Amino acid sequence: MSQVQPPVGVDAVAAQKAALRGEFGNWSIVHTSDTGRWWAIRTVRRARLDGRLLGARVCTELDADTADGLRAKLREVAEDEAGAR
């Protein structure tokens, strides 16, 4: 009996997800296989886990074509939020 092999790239996607989750723990990371897009989602409450208020803009959803593109957007949001505190 042969084993079912995962589609090409599944391991790479899993590794990229794990890396993003490790770097941005307050975000849920999603890769949609049908569109190939990457998403980062969090609630406003998760954005404020440290108890400090953020500026007026609270980002709760991001998307990008690639994991690296999503990482860049997540870093930008993190920098913006750090400056607003």
C-alpha positions as CSV (number, residue, x, y, z in Angstrom):
1,M,0.0,0.0,0.0
2,S,1.4,3.4,-0.9
3,Q,1.4,6.4,1.3
4,V,-0.5,9.5,0.2
5,Q,2.0,12.2,-0.5
6,P,1.2,15.8,0.4
7,P,1.0,18.3,-2.5
8,V,4.3,19.9,-3.4
9,G,5.0,22.9,-1.2
10,V,2.9,21.8,1.8
11,D,6.0,21.4,4.0
12,A,7.3,24.8,2.9
13,V,4.0,26.4,3.7
14,A,3.9,24.8,7.1
15,A,7.4,26.0,7.8
16,Q,6.6,29.5,6.7
17,K,3.4,29.5,8.9
18,A,5.4,28.3,11.9
19,A,8.0,31.0,11.4
20,L,5.4,33.8,11.1
21,R,3.5,32.5,14.2
22,G,6.8,32.4,16.1
23,E,7.6,36.0,15.2
24,F,4.1,37.4,15.5
25,G,2.4,35.4,18.3
26,N,-0.7,37.7,18.7
27,W,-1.7,37.0,15.1
28,S,-3.4,33.9,13.5
29,I,-1.6,33.1,10.3
30,V,-3.6,31.5,7.4
31,H,-2.5,30.4,3.9
32,T,-5.3,29.7,1.5
33,S,-4.4,26.9,-0.9
34,D,-7.1,27.8,-3.4
35,T,-5.8,31.4,-3.9
36,G,-2.3,31.0,-2.6
37,R,-2.7,34.2,-0.5
38,W,-1.5,34.7,3.1
39,W,-3.5,36.3,5.9
40,A,-2.8,37.5,9.4
41,I,-5.8,38.0,11.6
42,R,-6.3,39.1,15.3
43,T,-8.9,40.6,17.5
44,V,-8.6,44.1,18.9
45,R,-8.3,42.5,22.3
46,R,-5.2,40.6,21.1
47,A,-3.8,43.8,19.7
48,R,-3.9,45.2,23.3
49,L,-2.7,42.2,25.3
50,D,-0.1,44.2,27.1
51,G,-2.8,46.5,28.6
52,R,-1.5,49.6,27.0
53,L,-3.8,51.6,24.7
54,L,-2.8,51.9,21.1
55,G,-3.4,54.8,18.8
56,A,-6.8,55.2,17.0
57,R,-5.9,52.8,14.3
58,V,-5.9,49.2,15.3
59,C,-5.1,46.8,12.5
60,T,-6.9,43.4,12.8
61,E,-6.4,41.9,9.3
62,L,-3.6,41.8,6.7
63,D,-3.1,39.9,3.5
64,A,-0.3,39.4,1.0
65,D,0.7,37.3,-2.0
66,T,3.7,35.8,-0.2
67,A,4.8,34.9,3.3
68,D,7.6,37.5,3.0
69,G,5.1,40.1,1.9
70,L,2.9,39.3,4.9
71,R,6.0,39.4,7.2
72,A,6.8,42.9,5.9
73,K,3.3,44.1,6.6
74,L,3.2,42.6,10.1
75,R,6.6,44.3,10.9
76,E,5.2,47.6,9.7
77,V,2.2,47.3,11.9
78,A,4.4,46.3,14.9
79,E,6.6,49.4,14.3
80,D,3.5,51.7,14.0
81,E,2.0,50.3,17.2
82,A,5.3,50.6,19.1
83,G,5.5,54.3,18.1
84,A,1.9,54.9,19.2
85,R,2.5,53.6,22.7
